[in-house]
């Protein structure tokens, strides 16, 4: 089976104003010529780095610089790509407060789009998104180390926040995630953790690597990281895979000419029942507030960059045409 995973999908600000709310554009315009690859997969999951709502007010605008909110028509954009689930544990889902978050949860529920990582309570935020596919069941869990004040509790809406150091998760988050992953494993043969952690730039720190290793040791099959604006190296660990960062997928951000944060991949994971067989990296580019396939020059940059970032982990990315492949064999 094929599982399509993206980096951060930010549908607020200019994307919202010029694409989402533009009735002259069909909802699927957002995905450009990447749409056929998305639709060919058996499952599509994105990190939704905004809130979808027309409600709420900016959370602490004096201290938080960026606030991302998309009009409810964004739901139609997600449906046009048959997005099956969104991960919500990140640093923008509460940009417009609890009212907007709860509205977003309701809109996703009405659309039949599963979600994980945020909720009305901590218990809800911890619930994995579970899918039953012919080749086996898949569970997706979502966590973040951003905005500790947004941590959900038994009485407060919020996100699945975690804290960690060079030895991995600290208590009580270690015990909590062990229980969550144990529960996810009972519900599914394949477990994926969506981790919105770390800074916007740079290679994964020792602490981030310890976190990823620990989560895999706890029963995760695939660590799917984001938050960093550029793709980072992939590590194969104990027969499992760590995508340290998937980069950005859709946004309106300024482009760093050296980092090229407009370039990333659509990660198509090849999986069997209870195992990851490999990962296909389809090069993409953010352009005109949407996403498209990368051209030859962009692909050459991405291929060199990704091979260099994988080298410290002794991971080989095979390049064939305009496709990168990492095999677990």
ABEGO torsion letter per residue (X at the ends): XBBBBBBBBBABEAAAAAAAABAABBAAAAAEAAAAAAAABABBBBBBBBBBBABEBBBGAAABABBBBBBAAAAAAAAAAGBABBBABBAAAAAAEAAAAAAAAAAAAAAGBBBBGBBABAAAAABBBBBBBAAEBBBBBBBBABGAAABBBAABBEBBBBBBBAAEBBOAAAAAAAAAAAAAAAABABBBBBBBBEBABEBBBAAAAAAAAAAAAAGBABBBBBGBABBBBBBBBGGBBBBABAEBABBABBBBAAAGAABBBBBBBBBBBGBBAEBBBBBBBBBGGBBBBBBAAAAAAAAAAAAAAAAAAGBBBBBBEBBBBBBAX
